[in-house]
């Protein structure tokens, strides 16, 4: 893919985004090719927004994966493993709240429901 030189987003960042996921790549390409920013500071903010979005999406995905890692041992009836992985989910959820990736109530709800399921396993 050819990207014109006048764009503020570098070629390497677009290539990295394309390798990560299709959604991220289309977002970067959309804002790279059809950038509405006119001033230097606006172009910089647009670049920063793309980078932050990549990081935020990754951290949210990590939290969702950790939740699934807790649910799997619960279905198998392994309370010890689920309890150990639950601690990791609590850390990730609290970090996400501090970084404002998820609302505090959502993180609390996730932790509460997982804890209920762990207690319900025999």
C-alpha positions in Angstrom: 0.0 0.0 0.0 1.3 3.4 -0.9 0.9 6.2 1.6 1.7 9.8 0.5 4.6 11.5 2.3 2.5 14.5 3.4 0.6 12.4 5.9 1.5 12.9 9.6 1.2 9.2 10.5 4.4 7.2 9.7 4.5 4.2 7.4 5.8 2.0 10.2 2.8 2.8 12.5 0.4 1.9 9.7 2.2 -1.3 9.0 2.2 -2.3 12.7 -1.5 -1.6 12.9 -2.3 -3.7 9.8 -0.4 -6.6 11.4 -2.3 -6.2 14.7 -5.9 -6.4 13.6 -8.2 -5.4 10.8 -10.2 -3.0 12.9 -7.2 -1.1 14.1 -5.7 -0.9 10.6 -8.9 0.5 9.1 -9.1 3.1 11.9 -5.5 4.2 11.3 -6.0 4.2 7.5 -9.2 6.2 7.9 -7.6 8.9 10.0 -4.3 8.8 8.1 -5.7 9.2 4.6 -8.7 11.3 5.4 -7.2 13.3 8.2 -9.2 16.4 9.0 -6.5 18.0 11.1 -5.1 21.3 9.7 -2.8 22.6 12.3 0.4 21.0 13.5 -1.0 20.6 17.0 -4.2 19.0 15.7 -2.2 16.5 13.6 -0.1 15.6 16.7 -3.3 15.1 18.7 -4.7 12.8 16.0 -1.5 10.7 16.1 -1.6 10.5 19.8 -5.3 9.4 19.7 -4.4 6.6 17.4 -1.6 5.4 19.6 -3.7 5.6 22.8 -6.6 3.8 21.1 -4.3 0.9 20.2 -3.1 0.7 23.8 -6.6 0.9 25.2 -8.0 -1.7 23.0 -5.1 -4.0 23.9 -5.6 -3.5 27.6 -9.3 -4.1 27.4 -8.7 -7.3 25.4 -6.2 -8.5 28.0 -8.8 -8.0 30.7 -11.5 -9.9 28.8 -9.0 -12.8 28.1 -8.2 -13.0 31.8 -11.9 -13.2 32.6 -12.2 -16.2 30.3 -9.2 -17.8 32.0 -11.2 -17.6 35.3 -14.4 -19.0 33.8 -12.7 -22.1 32.3 -11.6 -23.7 35.6 -14.9 -22.8 37.1 -16.7 -24.9 34.5 -14.2 -27.7 35.2 -14.8 -27.4 39.0 -11.2 -26.4 39.8 -11.7 -23.9 42.6 -8.0 -23.4 43.4 -7.0 -22.4 39.8 -10.0 -20.2 39.4 -9.2 -18.4 42.7 -5.5 -17.8 41.5 -6.6 -16.4 38.1 -9.3 -14.3 39.8 -6.6 -12.3 41.6 -5.2 -11.4 38.2 -8.6 -10.2 36.9 -9.0 -8.0 40.0 -5.6 -6.4 39.3 -6.4 -5.8 35.6 -9.9 -4.5 36.4 -8.6 -2.0 39.0 -5.9 -0.8 36.5 -8.6 -0.4 33.8 -10.6 1.8 36.2 -7.7 3.9 37.1 -6.9 4.5 33.4 -10.6 5.1 32.8 -10.9 2.3 30.3 -14.0 0.9 32.1 -16.4 2.4 34.6 -15.8 1.6 38.2 -19.2 0.0 38.5 -18.5 -2.3 35.6 -15.2 -3.5 37.2 -17.0 -4.0 40.5 -19.8 -6.0 38.7 -17.2 -8.2 36.9 -15.4 -8.9 40.2 -18.6 -9.6 42.1 -20.0 -12.0 39.5 -16.8 -13.9 39.1 -16.5 -14.2 42.9 -20.0 -15.5 43.1 -19.3 -18.2 40.5 -16.1 -19.2 42.3 -17.9 -19.6 45.6 -20.7 -21.6 43.9 -18.2 -24.2 42.5 -17.9 -27.4 44.6 
